[in-house]
Amino acid sequence: MTDHVQLAVIGAGPAGIAAAAEAAGCGIEVVLIDEQHGAGGQIYRGITAPGRPDKAILGEDYEHGVTLTSQLASTPAKHWTNATIWQVTPEREIYLTRDGASRMLKADAIVIATGAMERPMPFPGWTLPGVMTAGAGQILLKTAGLVPRDGLVLAGSGPLLFLSAAQFLRAGGAIDAIVETTPGANYRKALRHLPGALKASGYLRKGFGLLAEIKRHKVPHFKGATGLEAIGNDKVEALRFTSSGTQHELGCSTLMLHIGVVPNVQITRSLNLEHQWDELQRCWRPQHDDFGATSLDRIYVAGDGSGIGGAIAAEIEGRISGLEVVRMLGVNNAGDVTSRIDAERTRHGHHMAIRPFLDALYAPSLEFLTPPDDAVVCRCEEVTAGQIRGYVGLGCLGPNQTKSFGRSGMGPCQGRMCGLTVSEIIAKETDKPMADVGYYRIRPPIKPVTLGELAAMHDNEHETGDGVSQEAS
């Protein structure tokens, strides 16, 4: 016997929620699977929890999550929370751990909406206690209302850096400085994309508004920073960098980093889906058509996991993929699905008009793509950039070989944190395109699973209690 569902949606962020809500609303049997306690993903994290942060702190964009999660709640879709997926097969079998036991779910179709992860920002000292990502800081704010009261420095580049700063200030936090690493040349590159960006001028207004808000708080803002180094023994004590030709050293007890986000491709890579290298965003993304269909039959991708577009664009992509599954399965009472998809695609084009401008402006500095020798690249196995370069000198030609040379990519995160950097270093040292160097070969388990969880794997002989149907395997 096998747990069976018509559609399984992986990830309960904007794309996953929208896909599940649309499909379930049309009569499709849906299971939405996510690791968190509630729906929302990173952008709307904690939106369904009691006592969530005031919208005056997180803003109107965050409050949109209430509308989105309410749409999901109004449908018969099942939502499996606290579920860790450790394998997905081309036959649309999903292996996961929940409530201390592993189980398998078979689906007629899968929408993968795993979202984005923050791009690693390796430089000397970035592994010191007290150094975290801006996204981690947002999690503390959204789930526990925590914000540093003193000794906070934010460093890096990209819209989330400034959004986080504004939210911390609204919550009563204090920011000692913002150290921006956006290269000056990026502004000139982005300028040619400005006419297109004006089609989505609302995003530009929000960005200028955040900068003005931060300026009103008189937060010191260093621009064009290079040579970053976190200083400290048992914990971070200062950030050293160069800006406008002058070296600075700012004392801090908390250092938050951010240089953009990249698609989380662990599941799509483990499925051996076709991926392409995005030169502008400097990341891999799974190939898909306008409806999210991938190179594997009945497996779709939607949202930032398929290419960075932002929360609203991700939501729209989720709706398109959810409706496409409805059309593919031939549901009779779904109404005019095609016209609804066409309308969503038009909306999607409007929201994506800003991306070439943002991608060019906030393209990461080469300093963090190929960090100095003493910077740790693989945090799990403590492998440095210098060691990776040494492996290349010994004949290592690709990221999968580095596992044999020095175990990079073999730790608990399975290469999520080091994969891009390892490939970037090899590409630069061998003078090969990233498309030729490639990425880690991802094998299950994608996430750690204990022997006890495997031993307790659901034997599928009884009803699951989740309202999921069963069929003969």
N, C-alpha and C positions, 0 to 999 in steps of 0.2 A: 504494500500500500504506500502511496506517496501523497503528501500534501500537494494540492494542486490549486492554482488560481489562474484566471485569464490574464491579468496584468500584475506584474510586480514592479514597483517603483523603488529604486534605491536612492535614498537621500531625501530628507524632509526640509530642504531649503526652498527658496522661491520656485525653482523649476520643478522639483519633485512634488511639492504641494499642488501646484497648478496642474501638472499632468494627472495626478491622482484624482483631483476634484473634477476635472473635465471628463475623464473616462468613467469614473463612478457615477457622475451625474447623468451619463448617457446609458447607464445600465450595465456597464462592465464590472465584473467582480475584481476588486483591486485590493492589494496589500501594499501599504507604504512602509518601508523598512528604514530605520534610522538608529544611530548610536545614542542620540541624546534623549533626555527625559521628556521632551516635548517638541512639537513642530516649530520650525522657524529657521533652522540652519544657523550659520554664523551671523548673517546680517540681521535676522530677527530673533536672535537667541534670547530665551527667557520671555518671549512675548506672551506665552500662555500661562506663565507662572504667576501666582498671587504676589501682589506687591511689586510688580515690575517697575523699573525706573520711570520717573516722570517724563512725559514727552517733551517737556521744556528742556530736558538734559539731552536726550537722544534725538529729538527732532521729529518732524512730521513724516519723514521718510521711514523711520522706524515704526511709527504708528500704523503705517500701511499694512504691516504684518498682522494686525488685528483683523482687518478685512479679509486678508488672504487665508488665515487659519480658520476664520469663521466659515468661509466657503467650503473648506475641507470638512469641517465638523457637520455641515448640513447635508453631507452625502453619506452613503452607506460604506464608504471605503474603510477598511481595517488599517489601523496604524500600530505597527509593532515598534515600540520604543525600546531603548537600552539593548539593541540588537547589533551584534558585531558580525559583519559578513567576512568570512575568511576564504571563500572560493566561489566563483561563478564560472560555469562551463558553457561552451558554445551550444550545448543542448538545452540551455536556459534552466539549468539546475542551480539553485542558490543555496549554499551551505552557510549557516550562521549559528552563532551562539547567543542564547537568550535564557535568562533565569537559571544560569548555571549548567545548562545542557545545550548540546549542539543538535541541529535538525536540518532537514533539507526541504526546500520548497521548489516545486516544478511550476513553471509559468509558460503560458502560450506566447507571451511577449514580455519584454523587459525594457524599461526606461531607466537608463543610468544617469542619475542627476547628483553626482558626488561633489559638485561645486569646485571651489578653488582652494588653494592653500597659499600662504604667504611665501614669496620667493626667499630662499635662504640668503642671508646677507653676511657671508663669512669675512671676518677680518681678525687680526690678532686680538685676543681677549674676549671675543664675542661669546665664549662658553662660560664666562665667569658667573657665579651666582649674582643675581640682581640685574642681569641682562635678559630681556625678554622681547618678544615681538609686540608691536602695537596691537595686533589682533588679540594676543593674550591679555593685554591690558583692558581691551574692550570686553572680553569675557568676564573679567573680574568686576567690571563696572555693571554689566548687564545682569549678571547672576547674583552678585553679592553687594552691589553698591559701593565697592571699594575703589578708591582713587588715591594715589600718592599725594601727601600734603606738602612735602618738600623734597628737595634733592632729585627731581625728575628732569631728565634730558631726553628729548626725542630726536632721533637721527635717521636720515634716509631721504626718501623721495616718494611722491605719489599722493593721490587724493586722500587715501585713508590716513596718512600721517597727519594731515591738517584737520580731517574730521575728528580723529581721536583727540587731538589737542583741544579743539573747541569743546568737545563733550567733557573732557576732564575739567576744563575751566568752568563750564556751566555747573558741574557737580561740586564745585568748591575746591578743586585741586589747584596746586601751584606748579607752574612749569618754569624751570630755571633757564631753559634755552631750547630752541629748535635748531638743529644742525642739518641743513639741507644739502644733499649730495647731488642734486640735479646738475649735470654738466651744462655750462653756458651754451655750448654748441647745440644742445637740444632745443633751445628756444628758436633758433634759426630754422632748424629742421621742421619744427612743429608749425611754423608760420604759414607754410604753403598749404597746410590742412585747415587753416582757420575758416575759409569760406564754407567748407562742408560742415564744420563744427557749429557755425551760426544757425544751421538748420535745427540744431538741438540746443538753442541758446539758454534754455533753462538750466542745463548742467553748468554752463559757464557762469551764470549768475550765482548759482549755489557755491561754486568754487571761489569766486571773488568775495562772496559774503563771508565765507569761512576765514579767508585771509584778513578781511577787515575786522572780523570779530577778534581774532588772535592779536592783531595789531593794537586794538583798543585796550587790551590787557597789558600792553607794553612788554610782551615776551621777546627777549633778545633772539634775533633770527640771523644765523650765519648761513651764507649761501655759497654754493660751489665748493663745498668742503671735500677735501681729499686726505689720504693718509690716515684714516681712522684707526685708532688703537684704544682699546679699553684697558685701563690701568687698575691694578689691584692684586692683592694676594689671595685671601680667602673669599673675597667678594669684590664687586666693582666699586672703585673709589673715584675714578675720574675718566673722562673721555678726552683723548688727545687727537688733534686734527689740525689741518692747515686750511685757512680761508683767506682769500684776497692777499695771498703771499705771506701771511703771518701765521705762525704756529700758536695754537691755543690749547689750554688744558683746563677743562671745566670739571670741578668736583661734582660728583653725583652719587646717590645711593641706589637709584633705579635708572636704568638706561633702556629705553624702548626703541626698537628698530623696525624699519619697514622700507622695502624698495619694490612694492607692487605685489601682485598675486599672479599665480599661474594655475592652469587646470590641474586638478588632481586626477592623474591618469593611471593610478595603480590597477584599478579593476579593468579598464579598457586595455591596458597593456597586458594584463594577465590573460585576457581573451585573445591576444594576438590580433586585435583589430588593426586595420591600416591606420597609421598616424602620419602626420606631416609636420615638418618643422616650420614654425612661424617666425620668420626672420625679424619682424618688427617687434613682436611681443617676446621674442627670445624664449620660446617654449614649444613643447610638443602638444599637439591636439589631435584627437581622433577624427578621421575623415568621415563626413556624413553629408547627406543631401539636405535639401531645404526643409525636410520634415523630421530630420534627426535620425533617419535610417543609416545604419553603418554597414560595413562590409559583411556582417553576419546577419542572416535572416532573422527578422523579428526582434532584433536588439537595437535599441535607439539610444541616443545621447541627447541631453538637453541641459541648458544652463552653462555656467562658467566652466564646468568640467569638459565642455566641448569647445571652449574658446572664450576668452574673457569679454564680457559685454556689460556687466553690471546687473543689479538686482532686478530691475524692471524688464530688461531684455531677457534675463534668465527665466522670469515668470512667463513671458510671452512664448519663449521656446518650449517651456514645459506644456503650455496649453496646446501648442501646435502638435507636439509629439503625442500628447494624450489623445487629441482628436484624430490624429493619423492612425493610432492603434484602433480607435473606434471604427474608422473607415476600413481599415485592413481586416478587422474581424467581422465586418459586415453586419453590424447591429442595425436592426430594422427601425427602431424608434429613436434614432439619434438625430432626426431632423436634417437640415441642410448643413452637413458637416463641412463640405467643400467651401462654401461661402464663408463660414466662420474661420476656417484656416486662412483663406485669402485675406480676410480683414486683419487677422493677427499678424500675418506676414508684412502687411503695410505698416502696422504699428511698430513692428520690429525694426524695419528699415529706418524709421524716424529716430528711434532710441540708439541705434548703432552709428548714427552719423557723427557722433562725438568721438568715436574710438580712434580713428587715425590720428587725430590731434593729440589725444591723451597718450596714445602709445608712443608717439614720436617725442612728446615733451618729457615723459617720465620713463623713457628707456633707461635701464639700469647702467650705471657706469661700469666700464671694463674692470675697474678695481675690484668689484665684487663678483663679476662673472669669472674672472681668473685671479683669485686672491694671492697675496704674497706667500712665500714658502712656509712661514711659521704659523699661518692661519689654519686652524682645524677645519677640515671639510666634512669628514664623516664623524659626527658627534658620537654615534653609538660605539664605534671601534677606535675613535681618537686617531684617525688618519689625517695627516696634514697635506696641504697643497704641495709642499716640497716632496713628500713621499710619493704622491701621484706622479709628479714630474720625474722622479727617480725610476718609477716603474716603466714609464714611457721610454726612458733611456735604456732600460733593460730589454725592450722589445714589446711592451704592452701596447696594443693598438686599439683597444676598445674597452668600454666600461665593464663588460662582463669579465674580462681578463683581470681587472683590478681586484676582483673578489679573490682570485687565486693568489695574486701577488701580495695582498695586504688586508683582505677581509672588508674593504669598504663596500657598503651596501648590503652587508650580511647581518646587521644588527636588528633590534626590534622594529625599527621603522621601515625595514626592507627597502632602503634607498630613497625614501620620499624626501629626506632632507639633503642628501648629497648628490642625487642622481644628475641633476642639471649641471652642477658645478664640476663634477668629475668629467662629464662629457665635454664641457666647455674647455677645461684644462687640456684634455687630450687633443681636442680639435686645434687648439692654438699651438701646442707643442709639435704636432705632426703636420700642421698647415693643411688640414683637411676640413671640408665643410661638415657642419654638425649633422646634416642628413646622412653623411657617410659614416660618421663615428657612431651614431645611434645612441641607444639608451639601454639601461639594464633590462635583462630578460626577467620578467616578474613571474614567480611561481607561487602556488599556494603553499602554506597559508599566507594570505595577504596581510592578515593581522594575527597576532599571537593567539593561540588556542591551547588550552591545557589538556593533558591526558585525561583528567577527570571529566572535563566537558565533552571530550570525544567518547569516553566510556559511558557517559550518561545520555548519549545521543538518542533522540526520540526514535522509538522503534516503529512509529506510525501504525500501530495496531488499534489505536483508540482515537476517538475524536479529539482534536487539538484544543477545543474550547475557544478558538479564535474565530469561529464562523467560516473557516476555510474548508472547501470541499476536498474529498479524497477520491482517488481513482486508482485502478490497478496499474501497477508499474509495468 
